[in-house]
Amino acid sequence: MNAPQNRRSIVAGLMVLLLWLACLPQAQAHLMVAQRGTINIVNDGAFMVLSLPVTAFKGVDDDADGAMSPSELSRHGTRIEQQIQLGAQLLANEKPLPLQGVMVQLSHTDEAESAAASQLIVLGRFQLPEATPNLRFRLRLFGTGADEQSQAITVSQGDSAQRMVLSVQHEVGEVLPSGWSTFAQYIQEGMNHVLGGWDHLLFLVVVIASGWRLRAIALALTAFTVGHAITLLAVAFGQVSVSPALVEPAIAATIVAMAVFDRWNDHRIRAGRKAWPEGLRLGLIFGCAMIHGLGLASALVDLGLDSTHRLWSLAGFNVGIEAAQLLVAGGCGLLLWAWQRSGGAALIVPAQRLASLAAALAGVVWFFERVAILA
C-alpha cells in the first residue's frame, strides 16, 4: 500500500473513532442491545463494538451482584482490558491481530449514570495486515446467565454483510466466508439442530416406527421434508412469523398426535376393521412437518442467515436437516436388523406399540412444560 493510500486509511480510521467518541456522551444509556455486536471492516481496520455481560469478566465484580458500578469500572479498567485482549480476538492465519484503542463503557438501562450496569460496551479497532487473509473471530467472554451464553455479531465490509452467532459451544466464526464455506457451515448447523433436538428426533422415530417397509419410510420422510421446507422458506424470506410461545408447545403436540394416530389405526386393524388410507397418515405427517419447520426456522433465524449468501445458507441448513433425518432412519433400520438377527422379531410389534405410547407420554409432558415456561 503506497503513502497516499496509507494516509487515507489512517484518516478514515480516525474519523470513525472520532464519531464513536462524539456519540458516547449522548449514548451512555442503551448503547447497544445486550449480547449483540458489530464488526465493520474499513480499509486496514476492523472496528468492533460489543455488548458483553459483566459476569463474563473475572475478579472485577467486587460485591458479586452481577453488575458493575462506575467505581468498579474505574478500579478494574486495566484488568478488564487484559481480559478483552484475550477473550475477543480477530485471527489471521490463527494468530490474533493487534486490538487498539480499547474503550469500555457501562451500558445503563436508565438515565442514572451513577447506577451499576449488567452489560459493558466494548469498543476497539483491529489492525489488519496489507494482504488481508481469511479472518476468523473468536469470542470467549460469555456470562453465567442463561441469556448470556451466546453473542450475535453483524460483520460488514462495503456491501457485504454477515450475521455471526457465537456461543460457549461455538467460540469461533469465519469472517465473511465464501459461498461454499457458508454452505458447509450451515450443513453442520442443520444436522446439529436435528440431532440435538429431542422433540424432532422423537417425532421422526414415531413416524418411522409404525412401518418398516422401505416404501413407507421413503414416503414418510418425503412428506416430512416437503412440509418443513415450505415453512422454513416462508419464514426465511419474511412471509411468515409465528411466536415461539405457540410453536414450541405445538411441536410437542405433533408427537402426541402422530403417536395417537398410529395406535388408533393399529387398534382398528386388530379389531378387524379397515386401516385408514396411507394418504391420510402422509397428510398428517406433512401438516406436523410444517409446524416443525417453524421451529427449525426459528433456530435458523437465531443462527442468522448470511445475507451475502442467503441461498447458500438456506440450502446448507436444509441439506443438514435431511442428512440428519437419513442418519436417524438408517440407525433405526440397523437396530431393527440387529434385533431380527438376534431372534427378537416377535417382539418388534409390541416394541413399536410401547415406543408410540412412550412418545405420546413424553409429548404430553413437554407440551405442558413449554406452555408453563412460555406463558
C-alpha positions, 0 to 999 in steps of 0.5 A: 500500500503506497503513502497516499493510500496509507494516509487515507486509511489512517484518516478514515480510521480516525474519523470513525473513532472520532464519531464513536467518541462524539456519540458516547456522551449522548449514548451512555444509556442503551448503547447497544442491545445486550449480547449483540455486536458489530464488526465493520471492516474499513480499509486496514481496520476492523472496528468492533463494538460489543455488548458483553455481560459483566459476569463474563469478566473475572475478579472485577465484580467486587460485591458479586451482584452481577453488575458493575458500578462506575467505581468498579469500572474505574478500579478494574479498567486495566484488568478488564482490558487484559481480559478483552485482549484475550477473550475477543480476538480477530485471527489471521492465519490463527494468530490474533491481530493487534486490538487498539484503542480499547474503550469500555463503557457501562451500558445503563438501562436508565438515565442514572449514570451513577447506577451499576450496569449488567452489560459493558460496551466494548469498543476497539479497532483491529489492525489488519495486515496489507494482504488481508487473509481469511479472518476468523473471530473468536469470542470467549467472554460469555456470562453465567446467565442463561441469556448470556451464553451466546453473542450475535455479531453483524460483520460488514465490509462495503456491501457485504454483510454477515450475521455471526452467532457465537456461543460457549459451544461455538467460540469461533466464526469465519469472517465473511466466508465464501459461498461454499464455506457458508454452505458447509457451515450451515450443513453442520448447523442443520444436522446439529439442530436435528440431532440435538433436538429431542422433540424432532428426533422423537417425532421422526422415530414415531413416524418411522416406527409404525412401518418398516417397509422401505416404501413407507419410510421413503414416503414418510420422510418425503412428506416430512421434508416437503412440509418443513421446507415450505415453512422454513422458506416462508419464514426465511424470506419474511412471509411468515412469523409465528411466536415461539410461545405457540410453536414450541408447545405445538411441536410437542403436540405433533408427537402426541398426535402422530403417536395417537394416530398410529395406535388408533389405526393399529387398534382398528386393524386388530379389531378387524376393521379397515386401516385408514388410507396411507394418504391420510397418515402422509397428510398428517405427517406433512401438516406436523412437518410444517409446524416443525419447520417453524421451529427449525426456522426459528433456530435458523433465524437465531443462527442468522442467515448470511445475507451475502449468501442467503441461498447458500445458507438456506440450502446448507441448513436444509441439506443438514436437516435431511442428512440428519433425518437419513442418519436417524432412519438408517440407525433405526433400520440397523437396530431393527436388523440387529434385533431380527438377527438376534431372534427378537422379531416377535417382539418388534410389534409390541416394541413399536406399540410401547415406543408410540405410547412412550412418545405420546407420554413424553409429548404430553409432558413437554407440551405442558412444560413449554406452555408453563415456561412460555406463558 
